[in-house]
């Protein structure tokens, strides 16, 4: 294969595979994972192509089995000794990366006659699809960032971008043996702004280590941040605050398009590169909720407490992902039926910042029957049940017909089943050849901004 990691391309077949994965997982956010074998070129030169190929074969089998187990992730392509894959859940991506390091360590112990397989892993997360159409250039940027993050790691290490770290750490907080470490900001090739590098490692295996190479951003603050610090220090020393007035600064990381209390856009002064940015419009003293949206079903929320005077905030955002349930039926028999269930607990924030608890029990039933007279014709049916707290909603049956020989798929856009003030449930499906795929998903209601 002549393709290198510096010249990444995604073929049409790989795009179709990725598109099917996105539909299956019903997500617009993917965690891209990059791995490669440390010292593989040297092994090839010293031991020969035959031994190197056997080593790579063992490596590929281990990684593919772990990544694609239970259809959690998808291997997009192999680039020499490197693997590019995607996951819909950043926490699962981190767990599988840890499993890879553990499994390879066991393999090396069990196969002393072979050269050790030591890999480095890098991850980045971002939105890559809009309205069911993959934006290849956007996907390419996330792939590039994952590749650059991986290039800073040494053998046996797992390096993460902030978005992966921020989401995965919250989900894996009960795994006390994991160590999460920030190594600071590093400049990487092809990306203008420095990237904050995090590492996750099993404490039973080792300890975090910063990159051995790469240009680290100096810790000296920029001119704007320095002047702000001087002004702030002088203000505190002199006690210069207007009575019952607030001044709110957001410190990096500050997301774009933040919303305050479900009703007000947060407008920041300054530029994206600034380490601190002032909120343009005053925020009243007290407790508030800040959020920013990733998709219709995924938002990041943070609780903030505004005091009178100056407030320097670096909110701790936590992921709030609404539930989804997918069911697929293979239309290969005269009559077929499949039912899937899922129960999930979650909460939503009200405008006043209070949490509302939800217990959702979801059920999806699909069935089909091949027409007795016309074997090319299938009669399909779907129905479902949603129980939200004490409210029971039954929907369906929804019936439709399709032909196995049809060259185009039948797709139904989201249909509303249930809604309240803050979120709603929809179903949507597509049928193609012998596949009947239905997704039941919840989405946040759009924000109604105050005028």
N, C-alpha and C positions, 0 to 999 in steps of 0.2 A: 504494500500500500504506500503510495507516494505522498499522500496527504499528511501534513504535520499539524501539531496543535497550534501553530502560528498562522495556519491557513485553514481555519475551520469552515466547513461548508456543511449544509444539511440537504441531503438529496430528497427528491420527490417521495420516494418510498419511506424514508425516515420521517418526513413531514406527515404522511398519511398515518404512520404508526403512532406518531406523537398526537395527532389530532384525535385518533380513536381513544388514546389513553385519557386525553382531556375530557372527551365526552363521557367516558366511563366513570371518571372520578368527579365529573361535574364541578370543575374548578377552573379558575383563570389565573391561578398562582402556582408556580412550580418551583421546587428546589432542584437546582442543577448541581450534580455531583461529578467531579473529575478525579480520576485516580491514574497513577502510573507507577511502574516498577523502578525503584531506585537502582541505578547501576546496570540496567538491562543492556545498554549498548556495550559496556565493558564485558559483561558475561558473554555476549554474542561474539565479540572479537577474540576473547581468550578461550572459550569452550567450544565455539562453533555453532552454526545455525541449527543443527539437529538438536543439541541439548537445549539451546535457547528456545526453540519451538516447543519442545516438551514442557519446559518450565512455563511458557506462556499459556499452553493448553491447560495445565493444572490451574494456573492463575485465573484464566477465563471461566473455567467451570465453577470454581469456588465463588467468584464475584457474581456471576449470573444467577447462581442458585440462591444466594443471599439477597440480592437486589430484587429479584422477581418472585421470590417466595410469597405466596398468597396474593399475587398480583399487586403488591404494595408499590413497587417501582417498575421502571421500564428502562432497559438498556437500549440507548439510541444507536450507538455505534462503537466500534473498536478502531482506535487510531494507533497502529503499532502495538506497543505494550500499554497504551492508555485506554481507559474506558470512560465513556460519557453516558450518564444516566439521569433520569428525572424521577422525582417523587412528588406526590400531591401534598404530603404532610412533612414539614421540616423536622418534627420530632422523630418521625419514623426514619427519615433520611439519616439523622444522627445515630439512631439506634442501630441501623444496618451498617453504617460506617464503623461503629464500634465492634459489631459482630465480625466484620471483614478483618479488622486488625487482630481480633481474638482468634478467628479461625485460621488465619495465615500463620500466626505464632504457633498454634498447635500443629499445623502442617509441617512447619520447619523442624519442630522437635521430632515428629514422627518419621521424617524423611531426611536423615542426616547425610545420605549419599548425594542429595541434590543441593544445589545452591539455594540459599535462603531466598524466599520471595518476600521482599520488604516494599510496601507501597506507601505513598503519601497521598493524602486526600484533601480536596478543597471543595467548598460549597458556597453557593450564592442563591438567593431566592428573589423572585420578582414576578410581576404580572406579564404574561406572554400571549394572552388571547383576548379578543374582543368580539362579541357577537358571533361566536363559534368560528371565527376566522383567525388562524394563527398569523401573527405579525412576525415574519421570519427575521426581520432586522432587529426587532425588540428581543426576540429569543436569542439571537446571536450576541447581543450585548450582554445578556445574563450568562450565556455560555462563556463568553470571553472573560467576564469577571471571575467566574468559578475557576477557569483555567489559570488566571493570574494568581488567585489566592492559593491554589494548589502548588504553583511554582515556588512559593515562598516556604512551603513545608519541607521538612526532612522526612526520611524514612520512618514509618510508624506513627506519624503525626496526622491529626485531623484539624485543619484550619477552616474557620467559618467567617462569613461576612456577618455584619451586625444583624441583618434581618433574620438570618437563620438562628443565630445565638439568642436573640430577643424572644423568638417564638418557642424554640425547642427547650430552652432552659426552664421555662414555666411549666411545660408539660412533663418534663423529666425531673422535677424538683425532688421527688421522693426517692430518686436513685442517689443516695448519699455518697456512694463511692465515686461519683463523677466529679472531676475538677473542671471548672470553667475559668478561663484566664484570658484577659485582654492583653495583647502585646503592643498596643498602640497603633498609630497610623503609619502606613507605608505607601510610598509611591510605586506604582507598577506600570509597566510598558503599555502604552496605548490608552491610558485612562488619566485624565487631567487631574482630577481630585484624588487625594490620598484615601486609601481604604483602611478602615479600622479592622485589624485582624484579631480574631478570637480563636482560642483553642479549647477543645474538649478532650479529656483523656481519662481513662480508668485508673484511679489511684493505685489499684493493685498491680498495674503494669509499669507505671512511671509517673513522671512529673512534667508539667508544661515547660516548654522551652521556646524562647523567641526565635524568629528567623535568623539563620546563620548568615544570610545575605539579603540584599534588598536595601533600598534607601529609606530610612525612617524619617518621618516628619519631626522637625525639631519641636521641643516643648515650649519654646519661647512664643508667647501669644502675639497675634498680629497687632498692628498699630491701633486698630479700632478697639480691640479687646483691652489693650493696655490703657488707652485713654479712658475707657469705660470703668476700668478697675480703679484708676486714680480718682475719677469723679465720684465713684461710689464710696471709696474710702474716705474722701474728704467730706462727703455728705453724712456718712455715719459718724465721723469724728465731731462734726459741727452740729449734729442733730437736726439737719435741715430736711425735714419732711413736712409737707402740708398735712394738717390734721384731717384724718379720715379720707385721705387720698391714697390710691394705689398706683404703683408702677410695676409692670410685669415684664420680665425678660425671659426668653426661652434660650437655653444653652444647647449647643449641639449635643444630641441629635434633636432636630425639630422638623417634623414631617410637613410636607406641603398640604394645603387644603384641610387644615384642622378646623373642627367645629366645637363650639362651646355650648354645653347644655342643650344639645339637639336643636338649636335655633339661631345661632350666630356664627358667622364665619370669623375666624381669627386671622386678622391681617397683620403681618409682621413688617416692620420697617427694615431698611438695610438690604443686603444681598445674600444669596444662598451661601457664599463662601465665608461669611462672617461667623465667628464663633459664638456670638451673642446677638440676639435680635429683639427689639422692643415691640411689644404689642401696641398697635396703633390706637385702638379704642380701649377705654378704661374697662377693667373687670372689677366688679364689686367684691368687697372683702367677703370671705366665707368659703365654703366647700363647693366645688364645681366638678363637672365631668367634661373631659376633652376626648374627642375621638377623631380618627381619620379612617376613611374607607379604602379597602383594597379591592373588594368585589361586592356584589349585591349580598353575598352571604358571609363576608368576612370583614370585620372591623377590629381596630386596635383601640382600646379604651385606657384612660388613665384618670385617677382621682387626684385633684389638686386642691390645695388649701391656700387661699390668697389672704395675706395679712396686710394691714395698713402699712404704707411705706413701700420700700423696694422689695421685690420678689424675684429671685433668680431661680428659675425652674428647669429641671431636667426630668420630665415626667417618666415614670416607669410604666410603659404601655404593656398591656396584656391582651392576648388574642381572645376575641369572642367570635367563634365560628358557629353559625346556625346549622342545625342537623340536616342531613340528606339521606335518602335511601334509594338504592338502585336495584333493579331487578331485571334479569335478562332471561329470555326463553328461547330455546333453540327449537325452531319449527320443523322438526325432522320426523315426527310421528303423526299418525292419523289424528290423535287427540293428545293434548299435552297441557299440563298446568303446573304453575310454580308460585309459591307464596313466600315472601320474605318479611321479617319483622325486625323492628329495632326500637329500643327504649333509651331515652337520653334525658339527662337533666341539664338545664342551662338557665341563665338569667339574663334579663335585659334591664338597662338603666332607664328610669323615667326622667322626665324633664327636670324634676327636682333632685335628681341624683340618687334616688332610692332604687334599690334593686327589687325586681319582680321575679320570683322563682317560677320556673316552668318544668313540668314533667310531661314529656311528649312520648306517646306510644304510637309508632307508625307501622302500617301494614300495607303491602302491595301484593296483589294477586293478578297473575297473567294467565291467560288460557288461549288455546286455539283449536280449531278443528278443520281439517282438510275437507273440502267439498267432496261429497260422495260422487257427484257426476263429473266435476271438473277438478282433477287432481292438481292443477296448477293454481287453484284458488284456495286461499286460506281465510277463514272467518276468525278474527282475533277479538279478544275482549280483555279489558283491564278494569279493575276496581280497587278500592282501598278504604282504609279506616285511619282517621287521625283522632287520637284522644289527647287533648291538651288540658292538663289539670283535670277538672271535672266535666269538661265539655267534650262530647263525642260527635264527630262528623264522619258520616259515611258518604262516599261518593262513587259514582258509577252505577251500573256497568257502562263503560264506554266501548262501543263496538265499531269495528271498521274491517274492511276487506283489503287484501292485497294479493298480487300475483307473484309467485316465486320467480317468474321469468322477467319481471319488470327490471329495466335497466337503471331506473332511478329510485332512490329511497323515498319513503313517505315520512315526512317529519311534521310534528305538531308542536307549535310554539307553546310556551307556558300558559296553563289554564289555571285561574284562581280557584282555590278550594276554601281557604280560610284567611281571615285577616283581623288584626286588631290595630291599636294605635301605633304600634312600633314595628310589627313584622307581619308577614303573610306567607302562606304555603301554596305551592303550585305543583302541578304535574306536567310533564312533557314526555314525548316518546318519539322514537323513530323505528321504522320497520324496513329491513332491506334483505332480500333473498330469504334466508331461513333464520334471520335474527330479529327478535322483537325486544327492544330495550326501552325501559320506562324508568324515569327518575322522578322521585318526590323530593322536593327541596323547599327550604324556607329562605326567605329573603328579607332584608331590612326594608322598611318603608322609606321613601325619599324624605330628606330633611326639608321641612317647611320653614325657610328662613324668615326672621322678623324683618319687616320693612322699616 
